[in-house]
Each structure stands twice: as C-alpha cells, then as structure tokens.
Amino acid sequence: MIENKTFGVISLGCDKNRVDTEHMLAVLEERGCRRTSELSRAQILIVNTCAFLNAARKESIDTILEGASYKDGCLEKLVVTGCLPEKFIDELFPALTEADVFLGISDGDRLIDAIERSYAGERVNAVHTGGEDRRGRVLSTPLHYAYLKIADGCYNHCTYCLIPKIRGKYRSYPMEELVAEAERLGELSELILVAQDTTRYGEDLYGENRFVELIRRLTALENIRAVRLLYCYPEAIGDELIAELRDNPKLIKYIDIPLQHSEDRVLKLMNRRGRRADNLELLARLRREVPDIAVRSTFIAGFPSETEEESEALASFLREAKFTNCGFFAYSKEPDTAAARMKGHLLQREKNRRVKMLYAVQKEISNAFLSTLVGKTVEVMCDGVDYDRQCFVGRAYFQAPEIDGKVYFHAPHASQGELCAVTIKKQDGYDLYGASAEESI
C-alpha cells in the first residue's frame, strides 16, 4: 500500500536518535518509498522526537504541529516516533490528534505495518508492540562520517535524568552485529561511537567489559579510517582504555567525558560516582599517557540547592581542568526524577546566569588554546563547502561534528572526507580560520 510513497523525516535530539532515524529510513526505502528533503512534497512525514528535557519536549510538540500543517498540501500521514511517545503515550495519543501513527524507540519493525493500518483507516498506537529493526541504515550525515550506536538505555540512574525511564536498562548490541553494521556503512573517514554510556559496553551482554575489544575490532576494519569516542563515563575509564587511546593509531586522540559537576556534594546529589579529586587525577593521567589528547565535557548549572560558592568552584575547576571543548546546560526539572523532588530549586534566570558565567570562563580557556594554533599548520578533515562564507569547512581532530567548533579554510581544491593541511590565520574563541598550506605558500 505504501510503495512509491514519498516520505520526509525530521530527527530531533541526540546522535543516538539520529541512528534510530537512519534505521527507519532503510526500512522505508526497502519498501520502495522515495525520500524527499522538501517536506511540503512528502506524503508521509516521520518526526522522531526527543523527550530528554522539557525544552526538547516542547520542540518536539511544536515540530509535530508544524508538520501537521502540511496536511493542507501533499501530506497524508503524520508519524510520531521516538522518546516522546515512548514515555508519554498515555497523554499524547488522546491529545495530539494531528498525528496518525505513534511508535516508541524500539518499534522499528512495526513501522510499515503501522503506516499501512493508518491508510486502512485506523489511528494507530503501536508503542511497545514491536522490536528494533537494525538490518539496514541510510546515512543522514555526510557520507564520509557516521555514528555507530553500540548500546541503548542506561543503568547509572543519575537523579536528574529521564533516560532510564525512557530507554530502559542498559543493553549492549552484539559485537558481531556492530562490526557487520560498520562494514556495511562503506568507506568512512570517521566512525563515531555513541551510547548513553559507551564505556559500559558488554557488561550486560557478556558479563564483562568488552569496550576496548570492540574498539579494536572496529579499527581493524579496512573501510574505517578513524574512530572517535563519545560519552565515556569517568569511573569506567581505566588503564586498558587509556593505553588504547595512546597506542591505537586509528583511534582519534579525543575523548568526551560528561562530568556534569565538579563539587562532591552536588555530585553525590546527582548520584554521580566520581569526585572532584578523582576527576582531576583522571584528566592528569590521560594527559600524561596520551600527549595532546583533546578532552570534552558537559556540566549542569543550577542543580537543586547548588550554592553560589559551588557554582564558583565549578568555574575554578574549569580553569584547572582546561577542557578542549565544553558544553553547559541549565538544570531542567524533569517529571518522575529524584532531583525534581529535592529542595532548593533555583529560579530559571539564576540558572541561566550561571550557565552564561561558565561559558564565559570556558571561552577564556578556549581562546588560550586556539591562540596557540594561530600561525601553525593543522590537519583538517574537509566536511564540505560553506556557501555563505564561500570557503571549505572541516574539523581538526579535537572537534567532533555538531558539538564542537569548526575550521573554515580556503583552498584551491578539497574533497569531502579528505585530510587537508591548513595554516591557521585567526580564531574567535570557538572556530578557526585559515588556508590550505598549499595556498599559503
């Protein structure tokens, strides 16, 4: 019934959600559907939602309602998938009448059936009725890099986080399946490993941690030029992983460690296992063992009962830690979490002020680091062309796509996925600007 239909997709939220979307793209294309980037031409529109924070839920609802407006034109069916229906289907199904089909995070194998039932006249709630369909992928990233989701769910139970309530317990995907999936992705300049906590890989499935073994299997593939690690929890970063970062030439000297705070009292309230001294020692070990390693982190400002002194201490921690890249978020009071029931919630404007203060501190740190690169030649992977700036755009090894800065550069020629030697001419505290060494001569 849906063969030859034209479909559009909007994927919201994190890169893990993006991977789920790419699996759905494969399911639809296997059935002969044609994808369009012009949503006004789509007969079927899928909105893969995020529900991690209140702001993300609002964005999801707004996007669904905006998508429904296309029913005045070509749109026949509006499909809502992902975290929002997974967690809130009981409220969503009766209220969001603009949508024709609802599917959760693990209902990919019900996608076609659910859409066909909708065409037969039924309004479909298929949440929690199916299983994941991971047989194929259609990349939505530039073709030279891709994400590989190695696990889903989480069992860390941070008090502020809804993920375990949305995506369930930690579930590692079988290693053989992941290796086969990576092989099917074709020639890649960069494979980015993601999960809610990549460093726990294998503990649930094999009874022991197999993260380093997985890294070795993936970097051994001929079609993978390099591998990047995201979402590595600090307490699980041990000697074996540090040695792999040091010794494996195909493992990018970059690691993302979401610390969330620096102060012991707040970390305990968050149910985070690390402590300030532990985290500083881990950073020191990484830098001793892996020279020039880039370390990224994320932090929450304005957690319930966080004092002004603790906020200033976090800023001091940043100055001592000197992260290459950093992100900051105002604490969001999420339903059905332990932190929501805590005392001492701060006003939103105060949380926003603390976020702004932390970004200002990090900008000083980033300015100092990026300034050391001005006049030097760095290796940059070309991600494509920035037509507004009329130049190429890419990333150095210390820049992950979408979350870190970029390198804008002029060159006589550059190909997507190609490594270019770029002489840096200036920086703005976030991005770098330069020209290929060939042009600079």
Rosetta blueprint (number, residue, H / E / L):
1 M L
2 I L
3 E L
4 N L
5 K L
6 T E
7 F E
8 G E
9 V E
10 I E
11 S E
12 L L
13 G L
14 C L
15 D H
16 K H
17 N H
18 R H
19 V H
20 D H
21 T H
22 E H
23 H H
24 M H
25 L H
26 A H
27 V H
28 L H
29 E H
30 E H
31 R L
32 G L
33 C L
34 R E
35 R E
36 T L
37 S L
38 E L
39 L H
40 S H
41 R H
42 A L
43 Q L
44 I E
45 L E
46 I E
47 V E
48 N E
49 T E
50 C L
51 A L
52 F L
53 L L
54 N H
55 A H
56 A H
57 R H
58 K H
59 E H
60 S H
61 I H
62 D H
63 T H
64 I H
65 L H
66 E H
67 G H
68 A H
69 S H
70 Y H
71 K H
72 D H
73 G L
74 C L
75 L L
76 E L
77 K E
78 L E
79 V E
80 V E
81 T E
82 G E
83 C H
84 L H
85 P H
86 E H
87 K H
88 F H
89 I H
90 D H
91 E H
92 L H
93 F H
94 P H
95 A H
96 L L
97 T L
98 E L
99 A L
100 D L
101 V E
102 F E
103 L L
104 G L
105 I L
106 S L
107 D L
108 G H
109 D H
110 R H
111 L H
112 I H
113 D H
114 A H
115 I H
116 E H
117 R H
118 S H
119 Y H
120 A L
121 G L
122 E L
123 R L
124 V E
125 N E
126 A L
127 V L
128 H L
129 T L
130 G L
131 G L
132 E L
133 D L
134 R L
135 R L
136 G L
137 R L
138 V L
139 L L
140 S L
141 T L
142 P L
143 L L
144 H L
145 Y E
146 A E
147 Y E
148 L E
149 K E
150 I L
151 A E
152 D E
153 G L
154 C L
155 Y L
156 N L
157 H L
158 C L
159 T L
160 Y L
161 C L
162 L L
163 I H
164 P H
165 K H
166 I H
167 R H
168 G L
169 K L
170 Y L
171 R E
172 S E
173 Y L
174 P L
175 M H
176 E H
177 E H
178 L H
179 V H
180 A H
181 E H
182 A H
183 E H
184 R H
185 L L
186 G L
187 E L
188 L E
189 S L
190 E E
191 L E
192 I E
193 L E
194 V E
195 A L
196 Q L
197 D L
198 T H
199 T H
200 R H
201 Y L
202 G L
203 E H
204 D H
205 L H
206 Y H
207 G L
208 E L
209 N L
210 R L
211 F H
212 V H
213 E H
214 L H
215 I H
216 R H
217 R H
218 L H
219 T H
220 A L
221 L L
222 E L
223 N L
224 I E
225 R L
226 A L
227 V E
228 R E
229 L E
230 L L
231 Y L
232 C L
233 Y L
234 P H
235 E H
236 A H
237 I L
238 G L
239 D H
240 E H
241 L H
242 I H
243 A H
244 E H
245 L H
246 R H
247 D H
248 N L
249 P L
250 K L
251 L E
252 I E
253 K E
254 Y E
255 I E
256 D E
257 I L
258 P L
259 L L
260 Q E
261 H L
262 S L
263 E L
264 D H
265 R H
266 V H
267 L H
268 K H
269 L H
270 M L
271 N L
272 R L
273 R L
274 G L
275 R L
276 R H
277 A H
278 D H
279 N H
280 L H
281 E H
282 L H
283 L H
284 A H
285 R H
286 L H
287 R H
288 R H
289 E H
290 V L
291 P L
292 D L
293 I L
294 A E
295 V E
296 R E
297 S E
298 T E
299 F E
300 I E
301 A E
302 G L
303 F L
304 P L
305 S L
306 E L
307 T L
308 E H
309 E H
310 E H
311 S H
312 E H
313 A H
314 L H
315 A H
316 S H
317 F H
318 L H
319 R H
320 E H
321 A H
322 K L
323 F L
324 T L
325 N E
326 C E
327 G E
328 F E
329 F E
330 A E
331 Y L
332 S L
333 K L
334 E L
335 P L
336 D L
337 T L
338 A L
339 A H
340 A H
341 R H
342 M L
343 K L
344 G L
345 H L
346 L L
347 L L
348 Q H
349 R H
350 E H
351 K H
352 N H
353 R H
354 R H
355 V H
356 K H
357 M H
358 L H
359 Y H
360 A H
361 V H
362 Q H
363 K H
364 E H
365 I H
366 S H
367 N H
368 A H
369 F H
370 L H
371 S H
372 T L
373 L L
374 V L
375 G L
376 K L
377 T E
378 V E
379 E E
380 V E
381 M E
382 C E
383 D E
384 G E
385 V E
386 D E
387 Y L
388 D L
389 R L
390 Q L
391 C E
392 F E
393 V E
394 G E
395 R E
396 A L
397 Y L
398 F L
399 Q L
400 A L
401 P L
402 E L
403 I L
404 D L
405 G L
406 K L
407 V E
408 Y E
409 F E
410 H E
411 A L
412 P L
413 H L
414 A L
415 S L
416 Q L
417 G L
418 E L
419 L E
420 C E
421 A E
422 V E
423 T E
424 I E
425 K E
426 K E
427 Q E
428 D L
429 G L
430 Y L
431 D L
432 L E
433 Y E
434 G E
435 A E
436 S E
437 A H
438 E H
439 E H
440 S H
441 I L
